[in-house]
Amino acid sequence: MTTPKKQDPRAVRSKQMIKKATVDLLIENPDISKLTVQKISKRAELNRATFYLHFIDINDLLKQLVYDIFDDLSLEMSPILQN
């Protein structure tokens, strides 16, 4: 049996910063076509290399954000659905 690999807290933090910066930018301007890696990196106060360390491209980032939203929604809904 293998034990799950523990993630580096710095990597977790930088991913969270990138995701938060993306959400903030989308709240300001919901046009996804205007979203760039440069804008996201600047808002997150990280460099572009850090972005590409965690995500393949913007579509990969958006896909992971959608998964996060559905995971959160699932956690919130599970007690209601169990009744």
N, C-alpha and C positions, 0 to 999 in steps of 0.2 A: 504494500500500500504506500502510495506517495503522499507526502504532505504538501499542501498548497504553498507555492512560493510567496514569501512575504514581499510586498511592494515597498519600494523606497518611499518614505514619507514626502521627500522633495518632489518625486515624480507624481505622486497623488495630488500634491498641492498645486503643481504647475498645470496638471490636467484640469483641475477645478477652476483655476484662474482663467484658463483658455475658454472653458465652457461658460463661465460667468460673463466674460468679456463678449462672447458671441451672443448670448441672450440679451445683454445690455444693448449691443449694437442693433439687434433685430427689433428690440422694443422701440429704439429711436427711429429706425427706418426698416420696415418689414420687407423691403425688396431684397430678396436673397441674392439677386444678380449683382447687387452693389457690394456684397460682402467679399472682402479679400483677406488673404492670410496676413498681409501687411497691416491692415486695419485691426484685425483681431490681436495680432502680436503686440501692436502698439498699445491697444487698450489694456491688455493683460500685463503690460510692462515686461514682456519676455521677448526673446529674439525669435526669428523665423525658424531657426534650427531646432529650437525647443518645440515649436508647433509640429514640425515634421518628425520629431522624435516620437511623438504620441499619436499622430494622425497621418494618414496617407495624403489626404487632401481635404478640402472643405466639405465635400459630400460625405466623407468618412466621419468627420466631426459631427455633421448634422444628423447622420444616422445614429451615432452613439448618443446624441442628445435626445433623440426620439425614444431610443431604448430606455434611457434613464427616466424619461417622463412616464413611459408605460410601466416601468418597474415601480416607481413611486405611486402611481395610480393603483396598481395591483395591490400594493401593501396597504393602501388606504381603504380599498374596497373589500379586501378579504374578510374582515370581521362582519361587514354588512352582508356579504354573500353567504357566510356560514350560518346565519340566523334563519 
